[in-house]
Amino acid sequence: MSNYQNRTIFFLLTLSLFACKSADISNHKSLKVSFLSEYVLPEQILVDETLVGGLSGIDYYKDTYYLVCDDSNNPRIYEASIIFESHKISNVHIDKVVLIDNANDFLDLEAIRFDQRSNHILLTSEGHIIQNKNPLFFGIDTMGKIKTRFEIPESFKANSSQKPRHNGTLEGLCLSFDRKGFWIAMELPLKTDGPEPQITATKSPVRITFINSKTKTPERQFAYFLDPVAKKPVGNFSVNGLTDLLEYNKDIFLVLERSYSSGLGNQGNTIKLFKVDATSASNTLKEHSLKDSGFVSATKKLLLNFEDLRNQLTNQSIDNIEGITFGPRLPNGNLSLILVSDNNFNRLEKQLNQFILLEIIDN
């Protein structure tokens, strides 16, 4: 048996040892991440007559990857296999489509997690604020039937006096580190909290809320400030917001921010990964406005600016990265991160179904 075969077998064995918990490591002060590989899923892949694209969230459990599609006309998720060779993604195979059995809500699905306790797949939807359709946090079974609904803060609902922004609501979702609940995250600030990020610095706090898994109700919330928009647009549109998150250790989060500036082609997206520390942050759940409340925000530290990876990626393109999950442990024992991009079905410009593999280094 070759050394390569030995390494491959060892790696496959490590997959079965990984649970969705982040790690049993308490020393996170020196947390770092490094780039390992990229894989671009080919265009025009059809699974049961559905086009694979719009991949806005990803999760991993027991060798299966769950991908959520944000096609509001046909809400669905995919089950997939991701094949590794040493420290690289060698293939991504879409195995199955699950259609969401729901006709009563507007589902603009954005984030996905597999909850092993309930055996349900958890999803967030941004709803449609303009049409007065509420954002949602709910769970489905593996056949796509809605089995549970969670209460979200009143401030996030479409008719709230705190005025959530259209297409800027429930974007991120993760299981809590202690497995007692879930964290849901807004993409953009409520209008009463502050402005959307601009090219120049603004105070734009975004709210992240803990939902108790037993009561299914909000219990705690914190906020942190988004970065400014990274690049001046050539067109008339720009945005920066939170796209997904993971709780790595108690009150320590890995948070993705995606800045987009129109008119720049495949240079328009700027993706940043932060370590966000909410240990000393205020509970903002009952705060009507964060503009003058004197709240203590969570702190953030940049872990990776994907601009530094452009030369290593297809067409020097960092696409619309919206999903992140803990993956399997690598042969060296380090934990992996897998990220996925939403190609928007190439409606506006040429985009990629891009998967990126990172390694967590925590000494």
Secondary structure, DSSP 8 states (H G I E B T S, - for coil): --HHHHHHHHHHHHHHH--SS--S----TT-EEEEEEEEEE-SS-EETTEE---EEEEEEETTEEEEEE--TTS-EEEEEEEEEETTEEEEEEEEEEEE-B-SSS---EEEEEEETTTTEEEEEE--BTTTTB--EEEEE-TTSBEEEE----GGGSTT-TT---TT-SEEEEEE-TTSSEEEEEESS--TTT-----SS----EEEEEEEETTT-SEEEEEEEE----SS--SSS-EEEEEEEEEEEETTEEEEEEEEEETTSGGG-EEEEEEEEE-TT----TT-S-SSSS-----EEEEEEEGGGGGGGSGGG----EEEEEEEEE-TTS-EEEEEEE--GGGSSS---EEEEEEEEE--
